[in-house]
């Protein structure tokens, strides 16, 4: 049974694992114990069976301690609880994959809560990470409410308290790592080194009225980050997707249509997120638009905010080091 970071690697790998059918067997039941018992030869065959993308060590979960054995490149997890069939997916003959919720629970044993929140953004979002800062589009695997319910049901399991805390700050619907980074920086509470602003809705559909009066408007637009009560949106201006005259013209039509609907739009680019002082400016603009003053009263917040930036934006480099809150 593949779990922990190895399960996340499987979900990130484009092999259809996210839509695999639930296992025909319930993990932990006496009748299924023999099927769940791993064998040394199975580890040796992982690469030839299409699982060569898994990095070492491979994390494996078993229902009994006595099922473990001495072998290189394996980290064992023991779960004696009986799990429902939907919590286990059979991705190949006799190769099982835990649900995203269980994978995050096991990750919480080694992850900082901010790292766990970022993983939650990914699994509750519409992308999967690749090498470096690459990513691909993908279906959502879970939801913040599902993570919270799982942590509550399994409240006695190690890591459940951290998973429950992380689930409170995960926002569903992110379409890219940079959208997740921007949302986390703005909305994580000051105690978790963010700016403490209200959480946005992500990739929210904004319908246009049938009689908008605009000749070039669509039936609806999708805002990357959106605060509906304030009618305020942020569009992330990607270097990859927002280049070329046609793309720039389409973005202009989009912004004009939203402005016509009374939705103010702020455009934010990669370099702004990478700069400490420019990100401070963005936070002030958003705070004013939301009518939510910035109240950062955590000692040493400036340095800790840089730690958060390293987590959510690891491939970036600060353009300057002048932070308002240092």
PEQUIWO-V186286 format. One record per pair of residues at least 24 apart in sequence whose C-alpha atoms are under 8 Angstrom apart, sorted by the first residue. I is the first residue (numbers start at 1). J is the second residue. If there is no record, write none. Layout:
I_J, I_J
This chain:
1_36, 1_60, 1_61, 1_62, 1_95, 1_96, 1_97, 1_98, 2_58, 2_59, 2_60, 2_61, 2_95, 2_96, 2_97, 2_98, 3_59, 3_60, 3_61, 3_97, 3_98, 3_102, 3_103, 3_106, 4_59, 4_60, 4_102, 4_103, 4_104, 4_105, 4_106, 4_107, 5_59, 5_103, 5_107, 6_54, 6_55, 6_58, 6_59, 7_59, 7_97, 7_98, 7_100, 7_103, 8_100, 8_103, 9_53, 9_54, 10_53, 10_54, 11_128, 12_128, 12_129, 12_130, 13_53, 17_91, 18_139, 18_141, 20_89, 20_90, 20_91, 21_89, 21_90, 21_91, 22_85, 22_86, 22_87, 22_88, 22_89, 22_90, 23_85, 23_86, 23_88, 23_89, 23_90, 23_96, 24_85, 24_90, 25_85, 26_82, 26_83, 26_84, 26_85, 26_88, 27_63, 27_82, 27_83, 27_84, 27_85, 27_88, 28_63, 28_80, 28_81, 28_82, 28_83, 29_82, 33_63, 35_94, 36_62, 36_63, 36_94, 37_62, 37_67, 38_62, 38_67, 40_71, 100_141, 100_142, 101_142, 101_146, 101_147, 101_150, 104_163, 105_151, 105_158, 105_159, 105_160, 105_163, 106_159, 108_159, 108_160, 108_162, 108_163, 109_158, 109_159, 113_162, 113_163, 113_165, 113_166, 114_166, 114_192, 114_308, 114_311, 115_311, 115_312, 116_163, 116_166, 117_166, 117_167, 117_169, 117_170, 118_170, 118_180, 118_181, 118_184, 118_312, 120_144, 120_166, 120_167, 120_170, 121_170, 121_171, 121_172, 121_173, 121_174, 121_180, 122_174, 122_177, 122_180, 124_170, 124_171, 124_172, 124_173, 124_174, 125_172, 125_173, 125_174, 125_175, 125_176, 126_173, 126_174, 126_175, 126_176, 127_174, 127_175, 127_176, 127_177, 129_177, 132_315, 133_315, 135_176, 135_177, 137_175, 140_173, 143_172, 144_168, 144_170, 144_171, 144_172, 171_199, 171_200, 171_201, 171_202, 172_201, 172_202, 173_201, 173_202, 173_203, 174_202, 174_203, 174_224, 175_203, 175_224, 177_312, 178_236, 178_270, 178_313, 179_224, 179_225, 179_236, 180_312, 181_309, 181_312, 181_313, 182_273, 183_225, 184_312, 185_308, 185_309, 185_312, 186_283, 190_296, 190_297, 190_298, 190_301, 191_298, 192_308, 193_301, 193_304, 193_305, 193_308, 194_305, 194_308, 195_283, 195_294, 195_296, 196_294, 196_295, 196_296, 197_287, 197_292, 197_294, 199_227, 200_225, 200_226, 200_227, 201_225, 201_226, 201_227, 201_228, 202_226, 208_261, 214_257, 216_253, 217_253, 217_254, 217_257, 221_254, 221_258, 227_290, 230_289, 230_290, 231_262, 231_263, 231_264, 232_263, 232_264, 232_265, 232_266, 232_289, 232_290, 233_263, 233_264, 233_265, 233_266, 234_265, 234_266, 234_267, 234_268, 235_265, 235_266, 235_267, 235_268, 236_267, 236_268, 236_269, 236_270, 237_267, 237_268, 237_269, 237_270, 238_269, 238_270, 239_269, 239_270, 271_319, 274_313, 274_316, 274_317, 274_318, 274_319, 275_317, 275_318, 275_319, 275_320, 275_321, 276_318, 276_319, 276_320, 276_321, 276_322, 276_323, 277_320, 277_321, 277_322, 277_323, 277_324, 280_323, 280_324, 296_325, 300_326, 301_325, 301_326, 302_326
